[in-house]
């Protein structure tokens, strides 16, 4: 009985002294403010290891890596921040700055205007933001429908009908953006080169011909996976096989 009581007391004491993710993140911020970037990275990663994530956490971790000149990891975490919060302006600006520090200069293939325009709209909000907007439009459509049914005046019913039509179109567009945003968020097919230098092979084996040399911070699209190898494509259309140890999925 005494042993059980001692264990309970110890458990309570440990839970009382355990630090919350918010406290650890604040300690990381304090370490960053003191220019102790390695300690800030350790504390931010402790929060992530506990299963917590947020755009601000990834942004702060990216900043700490940037100050340590770990540009590949900085880019990785800025990208992860933008994955959670696509309209995060500070993360976008710091990502552009970090990309300017990388060694590889890859000219991206031109993108069709309509595709670029659609991508820009989808990334206005996170999947959660689009869902909230979708619910608001549904509520508005329901209200306008009730008003149309209950109204007895012709002008009021005509105005309500126009409102219903416009809201229905916006609702369909919002639904499409919600689906596209969710697919984009759940599709982990992009990665960052986190090794200082990585060889792109012609086939998924060490003895195959070297096609390209990529350096830390370059973004790649994963097209296929075979064992410990990923078939990747870079922005200029070149592709090949990379060992998974050289890249980290966003």
N, C-alpha and C positions, 0 to 999 in steps of 0.2 A: 504493500500500500504506500509506504514512504517513497519507494522507488518511482511508482507511478506519479505521485505528487511532485517529485523532483523533476521528472520529465515534463510535466505540464507547466511547472514554473519556468523551466528553461525555454520551453516553446513560446510561452507568453513573452519572456524577456527578449528572445530573438526577434519575434514579430514586432515588438515595440521599438527595437533598434534598427529594424530593416528600413532601408531608404526607398522611398517611392521613386518611380521614373521621373516625376516632376522635380524632385530634389536632386536626383543625379544629373538631370539636364541642366539645372541651375548651377550645379557644381562645375559642369562642363563649361558653361558660359563664363563662370568666374575664372576658370583656368585659362580660357581663351583670352579674357580681358587682361590676364597677367602674362600673356604671350607664352604660356605653357601649352603649346599646341598638341604635343604628344599626349599629355594628360587629358586634354579636352577630347581628343580622339578616343582615348580609352574609355572615358566616361560616357560619351555618346554611344559607343559600340556596346557598352554594358546595358544601356537602355534598349537598344535594338535586340540584343541577345535575350532580354526579358520578354520579348514579343510585342513591344510597343513601337509604333512608327508614326511619323507625321511629316508633312512637307517641311516644317520649320526644323525638325530634327535633322533631316537629310541635308537641308541647306546649311545648317551650322556645321555639320560634319564635313561637308564639302569645303566650307570656308577654312576649317582647320587644316585639311589636307592641302588646300591651295597655299596657305601660308608656309607649309612645310615643303612646298614645291613638289608634292605628289600629285601631279596634274591629272594622271589617269584616274586616280581614286576621287579627286575633286570633281572631275567631269561625271563620273559614275553617280556620285551622290547628288549633284545638281540635276542630272537626268531623272533620278528617282524622285526628287522633290517635285519636278515638273510633271511626273507621271501621276502624282497624287493631286497636284494643284497646277493645271496647265497654264493658268493666267498669272503665275507667280513671277512678277516682273523682275524682282531682284535676282531670283535664281536664273532667269533667262539671261540677264545682263552678265552675271558672273560666269555662266556657262560659256557665253561668247568670249569672255576674257580668257578663260581657261583654255578654250579651243585655240586661241591665238598663240598659246605657249607650246602647242604640240609640234612635233617635228614633221609629220606627214601633211602635205598640202594636196588634197584630193578635190578635183573639180567635179562637182555633182552634175549628174545628167539633168538636162532641162526638164522641168515638170509641167505637164499640161495645166493651163490656167484654171480650168474648172476643178481639177483635182486639188490644186494648191488652195483654191478658194474654199472648197468643201472641207479640207483638212483644217484650215484656219477657223472655220465656224465650229467644227466639232471640238476643237481645243479651247474654245472660249470658257467652258466650264468642265469640271470633273464629272464623272458619271453621277455622283450624288447631286451635284448642282443641276444637271439636266433632269434628273428625276423630280426634284423639287419644282422646277419650272413646269414640267409635264403635269404634275398634280395641280398646280395653280391654274393652268389652262383648262384642265378638266373641270375644276370648280367653277371657273368663269363660264365655260360652255354650259354647265348645268344650270347656273343662275340665269343666263340669257334664255335658255330653253324654257324655264319656268316662267320668266317674264313674258316671253312670246305667247305661251299658252294662256296665261291669266289676263293679259292685256286685251282691252276691247277696242282701243283706238287704232285706226288703220296706220297712222304715221308711227306710232309706238311699235306696232307689230312689224312694220317694214324696217325700222331701225334695228330692232332685235334680230330680225332675219339676216340683215347684213352683218351684224355683229357675230351671229352664229356661224355664218359662212367664213368670215375672216378668221375667227377663232379655230374653226375646224381645220382650216389650211395650216395655220400656225401649229396646231396640235399634231398634225401628221408630220410636219417638218421637225418638230421637237422630238417626236417619237423616233424618227429616223436618226437624229443626232444622239439620242439617248442610247439607242442600240449600237451605233457606231462607236460612241465613246466607251461603252462597256466592253465591246470587242477589243478595242485598242488597249484598254486597261488590263484585260485578262490575257492578252496575247504576248507572251514573253519571248519575242523573237528578235530582240535587239540586245546588243552587248557592247561593252567597252573593252578595248585591249588594255590590260592592267600589267602585263609584263613589259619591261623596258624595251624589248625587241622581240618580235614574234615572226616566225616564218610561215608563209601560206604555201601549202603544198598542192601538187596537182592531183593527188589522190590521198585517201585517209591511211597513210602509212609513212613511217619515218624515212624509208629509203626512196620515196618518190621524189620527183623533180621539184625544186624550189620555184615558185611562181612569183611571189612577192615578199617583201619585207615590210611589216607594219610596226609602228612604234606606239608607245604608251599614249592612251587618250583617244585613239582612233575608234570611231563608232562603226559597228558592222551589223548587218542583218543576218540572222541565222536561218538558213533555208532547209537544212536537213541535219540530222544527228545520226552518227554511226559509231557505237561504242564510245570511246573517249575523244572522238573527233566531231567537229562541227563543220558543215559546209557553209561558208559565209560569202556574202557579197558586200562590197563597199560602195560608196556613193557614186563612183564613176562607172559602175557596172562590172568591174573585175571581180572574179570569184575564185574560190579555192577552198582547201581544207585546212583548218587550224585545230591544234590540240586544245581541248577545253580548259586546260590549266593556264592558258595564255589570255583568256577572256573571262569577263564576269558579266552575267546577264543583268540587265537593268531591272 
